[in-house]
Amino acid sequence: MTESTSTFVAYPQRVISGPGVSHAALANEVAAVGGGPVLVIVSDRELPLAQAPLDALRDAGIDVGEPFTDVRPHVPADAAEAARAVARERGVRVVVALGGGSTTGLAKAIALTDDVAIVAIPTTYAGSEATVVWGITENQTKVNGSDPRVLPASVLYDPELTLTLPAGLSVTSGLNAMAHCIDSLWGPNESMVSTAYATEGIRALGQGLAPVVADGSDLAARARLQDATYLAAAAFSAAGSGMHHKICHVLGGRYDLEHAALHTVVLPHVLAFNAAAAPAAASRVATSLAAAGYGDGSDAVGALLALYDALGAPRSLGDLGLAEADLDEAAGLALEKVPASNPRPVTVADLRALLARAQAGDAPTA
């Protein structure tokens, strides 16, 4: 294969978007991918959002049982085993995951080992519903992989379910989607198609985030963010994990840092580190953000920081719980995971300096 060869893999998945689809279309989607019995995974906090979908399944005569609510960040191995045990005991054929990335991730942990289909109903902009990526944390280490079996068969994007998402979490969740876009631009399997998805995703996220922060009831802006989320996640799933996500997976699993905020803080630092060595990717970021009203198209890092300023996005890993004393260990662990495809070589000193700036909340620099 030559250096110009690229591969884009498109997996079959049905995506339905619109207000009310989380209950209006759910029973049909469950029936189409396997029928009952069904296991509904939803956190205690989001259980009220699941009532209409649960009622819709019951009204259709589908066996749903009691929801599984032990949803925790980074998918701890014990939670995954407990969810698998419930699914096996009930003979579950379909798992309905209603929630954010942790909820979808738990459903994926079941699908990784058991023959079940997933119907995902996202309530954040995490994007896990559109990827073949799974992750499970054990002994403070997050293990990730890719497997088509974990891709949800159906996704129901209902913007009404995001109306209660607080502004701060909307920001970090949306910037987590932005990280999917940007990291895919230098992912190991980057292609023309994944780059097109990512470029449009950056623009749509830039256009949708500020209106949602200004007015949490803006249903059109929230729908735009869901569309952008799908583009971002599909790009990331196809292109593969770049340096940014490898760093965040290490930090999240080892130090139990909040997922979306972690990605938000680290992203500008990785972009600043790689931009000069990936001028085409940096230009796409800058141009897409300029189309959304940030920057003039000449400076990717400056445009991203302008968006952060407009949103009041978090900037410090120290504020998330990463101590300065952890930096040496964190840099060493992260270096082991940085892909060889990164646009520029990376040393442990590079990572130590990058993480030190992120921990302190300092401005990113190359």
C-alpha positions in Angstrom: 0.0 0.0 0.0 1.3 3.5 -0.8 1.3 6.5 1.5 -1.7 7.9 -0.3 -3.9 4.9 0.4 -6.7 5.4 2.8 -9.6 3.3 4.1 -13.1 4.4 5.3 -15.3 1.7 6.7 -19.0 2.4 6.9 -21.0 0.2 9.3 -24.8 -0.3 9.0 -26.7 1.8 11.5 -30.1 3.4 11.5 -30.3 6.9 12.8 -33.6 8.7 13.5 -33.7 12.4 14.6 -36.4 14.6 15.8 -38.5 15.7 18.8 -40.3 12.8 20.5 -38.6 10.0 18.6 -37.2 8.6 21.9 -40.6 7.1 22.6 -42.6 7.5 19.3 -40.1 5.3 17.3 -38.6 3.2 20.0 -40.9 0.1 20.0 -40.5 -0.2 16.2 -36.7 0.0 16.4 -36.6 -2.6 19.2 -38.8 -4.9 17.2 -36.6 -4.4 14.1 -33.4 -5.3 15.8 -34.4 -8.3 17.9 -37.5 -7.6 20.1 -37.9 -8.5 23.8 -36.9 -9.1 26.4 -35.2 -5.7 26.7 -32.8 -4.4 29.2 -33.0 -0.6 29.7 -29.9 1.0 31.0 -30.3 4.5 32.5 -28.7 6.3 35.5 -30.8 7.1 38.5 -30.4 10.8 37.7 -31.9 10.4 34.3 -34.6 7.9 35.2 -37.3 10.5 34.8 -36.3 10.9 31.2 -36.8 7.2 30.6 -40.5 7.1 31.7 -42.0 7.9 28.3 -39.7 5.4 26.5 -40.4 2.7 29.1 -44.2 3.3 28.8 -43.9 3.1 25.0 -42.2 -0.3 25.2 -44.7 -1.6 27.7 -47.7 -0.3 25.6 -46.2 -2.3 22.7 -46.2 -5.5 24.8 -42.4 -5.7 25.1 -40.9 -7.2 28.2 -38.7 -4.5 29.7 -38.4 -5.5 33.4 -36.6 -3.2 35.8 -34.1 -0.7 34.4 -30.4 -1.2 35.2 -29.2 2.0 36.9 -25.6 1.3 38.1 -24.1 3.7 35.6 -20.7 5.1 36.5 -18.0 7.0 34.5 -15.4 5.1 32.5 -17.4 1.8 32.8 -15.9 0.0 35.8 -15.4 -3.7 35.2 -17.6 -4.7 38.1 -20.5 -2.7 36.7 -20.0 -4.3 33.3 -20.1 -7.8 34.8 -23.2 -6.9 36.9 -25.0 -5.7 33.8 -24.0 -8.8 31.8 -25.4 -11.0 34.5 -28.8 -9.3 34.5 -28.9 -9.5 30.7 -28.1 -13.2 30.7 -30.5 -14.0 33.5 -33.4 -12.4 31.6 -32.4 -13.7 28.2 -32.2 -10.1 26.9 -32.0 -9.7 23.1 -31.9 -5.8 23.0 -30.3 -3.3 25.3 -31.8 0.2 25.3 -29.2 2.7 26.5 -30.7 6.1 27.5 -28.1 8.6 28.7 -24.6 9.8 28.0 -21.4 8.1 27.1 -21.1 6.1 30.3 -24.6 4.6 29.7 -23.9 3.7 26.1 -20.5 2.4 27.2 -22.1 0.0 29.6 -24.4 -1.3 26.9 -21.4 -1.8 24.7 -19.7 -3.8 27.4 -22.6 -6.2 27.2 -22.6 -6.4 23.4 -18.8 -7.1 23.5 -19.4 -10.4 25.1 -23.0 -11.3 24.5 -25.2 -11.5 21.4 -27.4 -8.4 21.9 -28.3 -5.4 19.8 -28.2 -1.9 21.2 -30.7 0.9 20.7 -29.1 4.1 21.9 -31.0 7.2 23.0 -28.3 9.9 23.7 -28.9 12.7 26.2 -25.5 14.3 25.9 -23.1 15.0 23.0 -20.7 12.3 23.9 -21.0 10.5 20.6 -20.4 6.9 21.8 -23.6 5.8 20.0 -21.9 6.3 16.6 -18.6 4.5 17.2 -17.3 1.0 17.3 -15.1 2.0 20.3 -15.5 0.4 23.7 -13.8 1.1 27.0 -13.7 -0.7 30.4 -11.8 0.4 33.5 -10.2 -2.0 35.9 -7.5 -1.4 38.5 -7.3 2.3 37.5 -6.5 1.4 33.9 -8.9 2.0 31.1 -8.7 -0.6 28.3 -10.1 0.5 25.0 -10.7 -1.3 21.7 -12.7 -1.3 18.5 -15.3 -3.9 17.6 -18.2 -3.7 15.2 -20.4 -5.8 17.6 -20.6 -2.8 20.0 -22.0 -0.3 17.5 -25.7 0.4 18.3 -28.0 -0.9 15.6 -30.3 2.1 16.0 -29.8 5.6 17.4 -32.7 7.9 18.4 -31.7 11.6 18.6 -34.4 13.4 20.5 -33.4 17.0 21.3 -36.1 17.2 23.9 -34.1 14.9 26.1 -31.2 17.3 26.2 -33.3 20.3 27.4 -32.4 19.5 31.0 -28.7 19.2 30.3 -27.1 22.1 32.3 -25.2 24.8 30.4 -21.8 23.7 31.8 -22.3 20.1 30.8 -23.6 21.1 27.4 -20.4 23.0 26.9 -18.0 20.2 28.0 -20.0 17.5 26.2 -20.1 19.6 23.0 -16.3 20.2 23.2 -15.8 16.5 23.8 -17.5 16.1 20.4 -15.2 18.8 19.0 -12.3 16.7 20.2 -13.6 13.8 18.2 -13.6 16.0 15.1 -10.1 17.5 15.6 -8.4 14.2 16.7 -9.8 12.4 13.7 -8.0 14.8 11.4 -4.7 13.1 12.3 -6.1 9.7 13.3 -4.2 6.7 12.1 -7.0 5.8 9.5 -7.8 9.4 8.5 -9.5 9.5 5.1 -11.3 12.0 2.8 -14.7 10.9 4.1 -13.8 11.1 7.8 -12.2 14.5 7.2 -15.3 15.8 5.5 -17.4 14.6 8.5 -15.0 16.2 10.9 -14.8 19.5 9.1 -18.6 19.9 9.0 -18.9 18.7 12.6 -16.5 21.4 13.8 -18.6 24.1 12.0 -21.9 22.8 13.3 -20.6 22.5 16.9 -19.2 26.1 16.7 -22.6 27.3 15.5 -24.7 25.4 18.0 -22.9 25.7 21.3 -23.2 29.4 22.1 -27.0 29.5 21.4 -27.5 26.6 23.7 -25.5 28.3 26.5 -27.5 31.5 25.9 -30.9 29.7 25.9 -31.1 26.1 27.1 -34.6 25.8 25.6 -33.4 26.4 22.0 -34.5 23.1 20.5 -33.1 23.9 17.1 -29.6 24.6 18.4 -29.7 21.4 20.5 -30.8 19.4 17.4 -27.9 21.0 15.5 -25.5 19.8 18.2 -26.9 16.3 18.0 -26.3 16.3 14.2 -22.8 17.5 14.8 -22.2 14.9 17.4 -23.0 12.2 15.0 -20.7 13.6 12.4 -17.9 13.9 15.0 -18.3 10.4 16.3 -18.6 8.8 12.9 -15.4 10.6 11.8 -13.6 9.5 15.0 -14.8 5.9 14.7 -13.5 5.7 11.1 -10.2 7.6 11.5 -9.2 6.0 14.8 -7.9 7.5 18.1 -5.3 10.1 17.8 -2.9 11.6 20.5 -5.6 13.6 22.2 -7.9 10.6 23.0 -5.0 8.4 24.1 -3.9 11.0 26.6 -7.5 11.5 27.9 -8.2 7.7 28.2 -5.0 7.3 30.3 -5.8 10.3 32.6 -9.5 9.4 32.9 -8.9 5.8 33.9 -5.9 6.4 36.2 -7.1 9.6 38.0 -10.9 9.3 37.6 -11.2 12.7 36.0 -14.6 13.8 34.7 -14.7 12.6 31.1 -16.1 15.6 29.1 -14.3 18.3 31.1 -11.0 16.4 30.8 -11.4 16.3 27.0 -12.3 20.0 27.0 -9.2 21.0 28.9 -6.7 18.9 27.0 -7.9 19.6 23.5 -6.4 23.1 22.9 -3.0 21.9 24.1 -2.9 18.9 21.7 -4.0 21.1 18.9 -1.3 23.6 19.7 1.3 20.9 19.9 0.3 19.3 16.5 -0.8 22.3 14.5 2.5 23.3 12.9 3.2 19.7 11.9 -0.3 19.2 10.5 -1.0 22.4 8.5 -3.9 21.0 6.4 -5.7 19.8 9.6 -5.0 23.1 11.3 -6.3 25.0 8.3 -9.6 23.0 8.3 -10.1 23.7 12.0 -9.5 27.4 11.6 -11.7 27.7 8.5 -14.6 25.7 10.0 -14.5 27.8 13.2 -14.3 31.0 11.2 -17.5 29.9 9.4 -19.1 29.6 12.9 -17.9 33.1 13.8 -14.6 32.4 15.6 -11.4 33.8 14.2 -10.5 34.8 10.6 -9.5 31.4 9.3 -5.8 31.8 9.9 -5.2 30.5 13.4 -6.7 27.2 14.5 -5.6 27.5 18.2 -6.7 31.1 18.5 -10.1 30.3 17.0 -10.6 27.4 19.3 -9.7 29.6 22.3 -12.1 32.3 21.2 -14.8 29.7 21.2 -13.7 28.6 24.7 -13.9 32.2 25.9 -17.4 32.6 24.5 -18.5 29.5 26.3 -16.7 30.0 29.6 -15.1 26.5 29.1 -12.9 25.0 31.8 -9.2 25.3 31.3 -7.4 23.5 34.2 -6.8 19.9 34.9 -5.9 20.9 38.4 -9.5 22.1 38.9 -10.6 18.6 37.8 -8.4 16.9 40.4 -5.1 16.2 38.7 -2.3 17.1 41.1 1.0 18.6 40.1 2.7 15.6 41.8 0.9 13.3 39.3 2.4 14.9 36.2 5.5 12.7 35.8 3.5 9.5 36.1 0.8 10.8 33.8 3.3 11.7 31.1 5.0 8.3 31.2 1.7 6.5 31.0 0.4 8.6 28.2 3.6 8.3 26.1 3.0 4.5 26.0 -0.3 5.1 24.2 0.5 7.9 21.7 0.0 6.5 18.2 3.0 6.4 15.8 0.8 8.2 13.3 0.9 11.5 15.3 2.0 14.3 13.0 5.1 15.0 15.1 7.3 12.9 17.3 6.4 13.0 21.0 8.7 12.6 24.0 8.0 12.2 27.7 9.3 15.7 28.2 6.9 17.0 25.6 4.0 15.3 27.4 5.2 16.5 30.8 5.3 20.1 29.6 1.9 19.8 27.8 0.2 18.3 30.8 1.8 20.8 33.2 0.3 23.7 31.2 -3.1 22.0 31.2 -2.9 21.2 34.9 -2.1 24.8 35.7 -4.6 26.3 33.3 -2.0 28.1 31.3 -2.3 29.0 27.7 -1.5 26.2 25.2 1.8 26.5 23.2 3.6 24.5 20.6 
